[in-house]
Amino acid sequence: MTGYLLRRTLQAAAVLLAITAAAFGLFYAAPSDPALIACGPKCDTAQVEAVRHSMGLDQPLAGQYLDYLRGLVAGRTISDVDGSPIDCTAPCLGYSYTLHQPVLDAIGDRFPVTLSLAGGALTVIVVLGIGAGFTAALRRGTATDRLLSGFTLVGASVQIYFLGYALQYLLVYSTGLMPPPRYVPLAGGPGAWAAGLLLPWLVLGFVNAAVFARLARSQTLETMHEAYVRTARGKGLTALRAHAKYTARGAAGPLVQLLGLEAGALFGGAFITETVFGLGGIGKLAVDSVVQNDLPTVVGTVLLAAFFVVVFVALADLVTARLDPRVRLA
């Protein structure tokens, strides 16, 4: 186990380093000029060059990249457009001259929104998606199976932006059955917090649950016919106990892997959902930074999303090995 953790840590570091290099390269491949954006449209050429020098953009590319990496580990001092120093503590993801704050602070301000949205959506995915797939497999060929398969097909076909806008119009603005989607901090009351995020949870969870339901059904049907499940039934275990103890555990491996990937993607920012419902999370921050040509924030959000995917995929591997003794960590 120790050797596996060490290897996965090194692999994760290598992947994040490669993504850092790619994101940093995109920063300079972009057609916009960071110095001109930071200075503003009214600056003349001399002022833009002065800002470029204060930002360190006139240094060699390799040197700038090494400074960026050192900032991730130990922090660094960044110059503002007027040359005044800005202390950027580790992990320093850069400074947003559009938001006038370090990128990490901008992400930290919005992370509770994304955390709440991702946590609720994952709950819906597990309960609705995996639960429906497991039930459909146990009721194979019945009306329940066909009904759940039909809902799965609808969820796999519909798009988040269509379903989100349609349900907002029907349930919020036309009938008033649900409150307008908004983020209320948990400290402001669990009821208000859940009510404001209920519709985004249901939309994001339903659309993504379709994939989990189909996978859960197929995996459960396959595992039900394994020799160890038949042996358990032959020794007198009821169908419910055999499936709950052996079938569910044997079918969990691919589901945990997919859930780890989904969790990493959601914690990195649900771009479409946050935009559709006007939630100020990391995904909305990334979209706004692209529109505003805020390149340091774009790079920072890309690195954060990659970090969450790498971490959750590694955790999913560990959980899979724990659930299924046939899986060996290699």
TORKOLSE-664374 format. One line per 2 residues: number of its first residue (from 1); for each residue x, y, z of C-alpha. Coordinates in nm, 4 decimals, decimal comma. Example, Ala and Ser with C-alpha at 12.3 -4.5 7.8 and 13.67 -1.06 7.14 Angstrom:
# residues 2
1> 1,2300:-0,4500:0,7800; 1,3670:-0,1060:0,7140
END
This chain:
# residues 330
1> 0,0000:0,0000:0,0000; 0,2816:0,2408:0,0856
3> 0,4515:0,1761:-0,2463; 0,1258:0,2303:-0,4315
5> 0,0616:0,5606:-0,2542; 0,4131:0,6761:-0,3377
7> 0,3730:0,5837:-0,7045; 0,0355:0,7559:-0,7292
9> 0,1756:1,0664:-0,5613; 0,4601:1,0815:-0,8112
11> 0,2203:1,0210:-1,1006; -0,0111:1,2938:-0,9744
13> 0,2810:1,5350:-0,9405; 0,3942:1,4548:-1,2967
15> 0,0419:1,5037:-1,4353; -0,0048:1,8331:-1,2513
17> 0,3377:1,9520:-1,3673; 0,2463:1,8750:-1,7281
19> -0,0875:2,0522:-1,6909; 0,0887:2,3482:-1,5292
21> 0,3211:2,3732:-1,8285; 0,0305:2,3442:-2,0736
23> -0,1779:2,6039:-1,8895; 0,1196:2,8371:-1,8625
25> 0,1808:2,7934:-2,2357; -0,1815:2,8806:-2,3083
27> -0,1313:3,1992:-2,1113; 0,1225:3,3147:-2,3709
29> -0,0450:3,1541:-2,6720; -0,3581:3,3621:-2,6119
31> -0,3948:3,6506:-2,8583; -0,4634:3,9055:-2,5843
33> -0,1884:4,1020:-2,4108; -0,1938:4,0609:-2,0292
35> -0,0092:4,3889:-1,9833; -0,2569:4,5793:-2,1991
37> -0,5512:4,4196:-2,0140; -0,4028:4,5089:-1,6758
39> -0,3171:4,8643:-1,7792; -0,6491:4,9373:-1,9498
41> -0,7528:5,0576:-2,2948; -0,6520:5,4213:-2,2316
43> -0,2825:5,3435:-2,1775; -0,0306:5,4449:-2,4403
45> 0,2590:5,2270:-2,5581; 0,5045:5,3558:-2,2973
47> 0,2611:5,2894:-2,0147; 0,1886:4,9376:-2,1423
49> 0,5616:4,8622:-2,1591; 0,6073:4,9930:-1,8055
51> 0,3271:4,7677:-1,6831; 0,4783:4,4740:-1,8738
53> 0,8091:4,5331:-1,6982; 0,6458:4,5625:-1,3541
55> 0,4588:4,2369:-1,4144; 0,7789:4,0608:-1,5211
57> 0,6408:3,9763:-1,8641; 0,9544:4,1028:-2,0346
59> 1,1599:3,8250:-1,8724; 1,2494:3,5015:-2,0571
61> 0,9636:3,2523:-2,0704; 1,1593:2,9808:-1,8879
63> 1,2364:3,2184:-1,6027; 0,8737:3,3212:-1,5710
65> 0,7661:2,9566:-1,5602; 1,0172:2,8735:-1,2874
67> 0,8951:3,1738:-1,0876; 0,5404:3,0442:-1,1280
69> 0,6400:2,6981:-1,0011; 0,8262:2,8481:-0,7055
71> 0,5166:3,0505:-0,6261; 0,3077:2,7338:-0,6142
73> 0,5424:2,5850:-0,3558; 0,6739:2,8791:-0,1558
75> 0,4747:3,1827:-0,2648; 0,6157:3,4922:-0,4340
77> 0,5906:3,8674:-0,4599; 0,4026:4,0032:-0,7618
79> 0,4199:4,3593:-0,8860; 0,1005:4,5543:-0,9375
81> 0,0506:4,7671:-1,2484; 0,2037:5,0634:-1,0660
83> 0,5022:4,8565:-0,9496; 0,3883:4,8208:-0,5883
85> 0,4569:4,4750:-0,4409; 0,1772:4,2246:-0,3795
87> 0,2414:3,9364:-0,1425; 0,1046:3,6136:-0,2920
89> 0,1277:3,3291:-0,0403; 0,1710:2,9632:-0,1402
91> 0,0188:2,8077:-0,3328; 0,0330:3,1219:-0,5447
93> -0,1814:3,0813:-0,8569; -0,1108:3,4316:-0,9787
95> -0,2791:3,7687:-0,9424; -0,5981:3,8774:-1,1167
97> -0,5601:4,2342:-1,2398; -0,9287:4,2247:-1,3358
99> -1,0538:4,1300:-0,9887; -0,7635:4,3062:-0,8124
101> -0,6912:4,0113:-0,5832; -0,4808:3,6931:-0,5839
103> -0,6365:3,4130:-0,7872; -0,6339:3,1805:-0,4861
105> -0,8371:3,4338:-0,2853; -1,0877:3,4654:-0,5706
107> -1,1224:3,0865:-0,5832; -1,1505:3,0625:-0,2056
109> -1,4338:3,3156:-0,1994; -1,6329:3,1054:-0,4466
111> -1,5364:2,7555:-0,3375; -1,8185:2,7185:-0,0776
113> -2,0719:2,7601:-0,3592; -1,9096:2,4909:-0,5721
115> -1,8623:2,2641:-0,2706; -2,2309:2,2885:-0,1800
117> -2,3432:2,2346:-0,5390; -2,1110:1,9389:-0,5976
119> -2,1945:1,7716:-0,2668; -2,5692:1,7877:-0,3251
121> -2,5425:1,6764:-0,6861; -2,3258:1,3778:-0,5922
123> -2,5853:1,2773:-0,3335; -2,8562:1,2842:-0,6000
125> -2,6323:1,0852:-0,8350; -2,5669:0,8124:-0,5773
127> -2,9261:0,7842:-0,4536; -3,1076:0,8319:-0,7832
129> -2,8588:0,6962:-1,0369; -2,6976:0,4005:-0,8627
131> -3,0158:0,3187:-0,6700; -3,2249:0,3160:-0,9885
133> -2,9711:0,1013:-1,1734; -2,9503:-0,1535:-0,8953
135> -3,3306:-0,1700:-0,8632; -3,3756:-0,2073:-1,2404
137> -3,1303:-0,4966:-1,2466; -3,3069:-0,6782:-0,9639
139> -3,6409:-0,6218:-1,1435; -3,5093:-0,7113:-1,4864
141> -3,7815:-0,7512:-1,7486; -4,0559:-0,6031:-1,5329
143> -4,2480:-0,2783:-1,5669; -4,0206:-0,1246:-1,3032
145> -3,7157:-0,2034:-1,5153; -3,8712:-0,0524:-1,8259
147> -3,9856:0,2584:-1,6390; -3,6459:0,3214:-1,4828
149> -3,4726:0,2545:-1,8154; -3,7004:0,5121:-1,9768
151> -3,6071:0,7763:-1,7179; -3,2420:0,6870:-1,7751
153> -3,2805:0,7423:-2,1485; -3,4410:1,0826:-2,0883
155> -3,1631:1,1856:-1,8513; -2,8941:1,0769:-2,0955
157> -3,0580:1,2695:-2,3812; -3,1435:1,6040:-2,2200
159> -2,8902:1,8839:-2,1783; -2,8310:2,0698:-1,8531
161> -2,8828:2,4151:-2,0022; -3,2188:2,3156:-2,1559
163> -3,3502:2,1366:-1,8483; -3,2209:2,4073:-1,6151
165> -3,3869:2,6955:-1,7976; -3,7083:2,4978:-1,8567
167> -3,7506:2,3980:-1,4912; -3,6671:2,7478:-1,3727
169> -3,9420:2,8862:-1,5951; -4,1979:2,6239:-1,4925
171> -4,1241:2,5755:-1,1222; -3,9908:2,9168:-1,0201
173> -4,1252:3,1945:-1,2398; -4,4543:3,0479:-1,3676
175> -4,5903:2,8521:-1,0709; -4,3727:2,9684:-0,7805
177> -4,3495:2,6114:-0,6503; -3,9785:2,6509:-0,5802
179> -3,7721:2,9482:-0,4638; -3,5310:3,1162:-0,7069
181> -3,1949:2,9381:-0,7179; -2,9370:3,1181:-0,5070
183> -2,6592:3,0411:-0,2667; -2,7161:3,1033:0,1025
185> -2,4247:3,0147:0,3339; -2,4925:2,7174:0,5564
187> -2,4445:2,9443:0,8562; -2,7491:3,1395:0,7387
189> -2,9706:2,8370:0,8033; -2,9722:2,4815:0,6613
191> -3,3252:2,5284:0,5305; -3,2478:2,8388:0,3263
193> -2,9199:2,6828:0,2092; -3,0923:2,3676:0,0816
195> -3,3924:2,5503:-0,0659; -3,1745:2,7792:-0,2764
197> -2,9733:2,4895:-0,4185; -3,2468:2,2263:-0,4503
199> -3,3259:2,2890:-0,8166; -2,9588:2,3008:-0,9273
201> -2,8966:1,9795:-0,7305; -3,1853:1,8016:-0,9005
203> -3,0955:1,9176:-1,2511; -2,7239:1,8462:-1,2274
205> -2,7815:1,5203:-1,0413; -3,0546:1,3910:-1,2748
207> -2,8576:1,4497:-1,5937; -2,5437:1,2837:-1,4570
209> -2,7349:1,0067:-1,2769; -2,8422:0,8586:-1,6101
211> -2,4900:0,7368:-1,6869; -2,4539:0,5873:-1,3396
213> -2,7925:0,4146:-1,3631; -2,7057:0,2438:-1,6905
215> -2,3647:0,1371:-1,5619; -2,5085:0,0181:-1,2282
217> -2,7710:-0,1927:-1,4058; -2,5243:-0,3592:-1,6414
219> -2,2673:-0,4240:-1,3683; -2,5285:-0,5653:-1,1315
221> -2,6674:-0,7993:-1,3971; -2,3174:-0,9208:-1,4760
223> -2,2200:-0,9726:-1,1118; -2,5429:-1,1536:-1,0249
225> -2,4258:-1,4497:-1,2323; -2,0801:-1,4760:-1,0777
227> -1,9924:-1,8053:-0,9124; -1,9536:-1,6610:-0,5635
229> -2,3013:-1,5071:-0,5756; -2,4545:-1,8364:-0,6869
231> -2,2638:-2,0139:-0,4104; -2,4044:-1,7718:-0,1523
233> -2,7553:-1,8397:-0,2782; -2,6887:-2,2115:-0,2731
235> -2,5852:-2,1932:0,0946; -2,9246:-2,0577:0,1862
237> -2,8888:-1,6788:0,1714; -3,1990:-1,4999:0,0536
239> -3,1802:-1,3118:-0,2733; -3,1899:-0,9756:-0,0959
241> -2,9063:-1,0618:0,1433; -2,6933:-1,2178:-0,1299
243> -2,7312:-0,9189:-0,3577; -2,6788:-0,6662:-0,0785
245> -2,3694:-0,8419:0,0578; -2,2029:-0,9770:-0,2550
247> -2,3585:-0,8452:-0,5754; -2,3517:-0,4781:-0,4753
249> -1,9931:-0,5003:-0,3571; -1,8770:-0,6826:-0,6690
251> -2,0487:-0,4332:-0,8985; -1,9168:-0,1281:-0,7136
253> -1,5698:-0,1096:-0,8709; -1,6512:0,0641:-1,2031
255> -1,9110:0,2804:-1,0284; -1,6576:0,4048:-0,7739
257> -1,4123:0,4800:-1,0545; -1,6715:0,6811:-1,2443
259> -1,7866:0,8516:-0,9254; -1,4298:0,9598:-0,8483
261> -1,3944:1,1123:-1,1939; -1,7325:1,2840:-1,1641
263> -1,6522:1,4204:-0,8189; -1,3229:1,5638:-0,9426
265> -1,4968:1,7331:-1,2329; -1,7743:1,8781:-1,0146
267> -1,5427:2,0083:-0,7439; -1,3377:2,1747:-1,0164
269> -1,6455:2,3736:-1,1146; -1,9839:2,2894:-1,2708
271> -1,9463:2,5470:-1,5474; -2,2812:2,5098:-1,7240
273> -2,4924:2,4607:-1,4113; -2,3437:2,7567:-1,2280
275> -2,3917:2,9757:-1,5357; -2,7510:2,8629:-1,5973
277> -2,8576:2,9210:-1,2365; -2,6409:3,2274:-1,1764
279> -2,4420:3,0708:-0,8930; -2,1122:3,2425:-0,8185
281> -1,8957:2,9325:-0,7937; -1,5626:2,8355:-0,9441
283> -1,7221:2,7343:-1,2734; -1,8868:3,0759:-1,3118
285> -1,5545:3,2367:-1,2187; -1,3790:3,0431:-1,4945
287> -1,6405:3,1396:-1,7541; -1,6275:3,5068:-1,6543
289> -1,2472:3,5064:-1,6624; -1,2514:3,3704:-2,0192
291> -1,4973:3,6406:-2,1268; -1,2894:3,9117:-1,9568
293> -0,9540:3,7764:-2,0823; -0,8437:3,7331:-1,7211
295> -0,5683:3,4870:-1,8086; -0,4196:3,4315:-1,4588
297> -0,7627:3,3296:-1,3309; -0,8177:3,1006:-1,6303
299> -0,4886:2,9240:-1,5618; -0,5624:2,9007:-1,1885
301> -0,9076:2,7455:-1,2345; -0,7693:2,4959:-1,4891
303> -0,5005:2,3858:-1,2430; -0,7545:2,3556:-0,9622
305> -0,9855:2,1388:-1,1734; -0,6937:1,9149:-1,2733
307> -0,5882:1,8831:-0,9086; -0,9334:1,7663:-0,7988
309> -0,9588:1,5126:-1,0821; -0,6177:1,3636:-1,0012
311> -0,6924:1,3426:-0,6276; -1,0401:1,1916:-0,6585
313> -0,9329:0,9368:-0,9202; -0,6526:0,8201:-0,6885
315> -0,8985:0,7950:-0,3980; -1,1373:0,5962:-0,6177
317> -0,8590:0,3466:-0,6915; -0,8007:0,2957:-0,3195
319> -1,1697:0,2491:-0,2449; -1,2080:0,0034:-0,5339
321> -0,9229:-0,2104:-0,4042; -1,0799:-0,2051:-0,0584
323> -1,4240:-0,3101:-0,1834; -1,3154:-0,5821:-0,4248
325> -1,0406:-0,8191:-0,3049; -0,9902:-0,9337:-0,6637
327> -0,8429:-0,5927:-0,7447; -0,4774:-0,5504:-0,6606
329> -0,3012:-0,2163:-0,6420; -0,0257:-0,2257:-0,8997
END
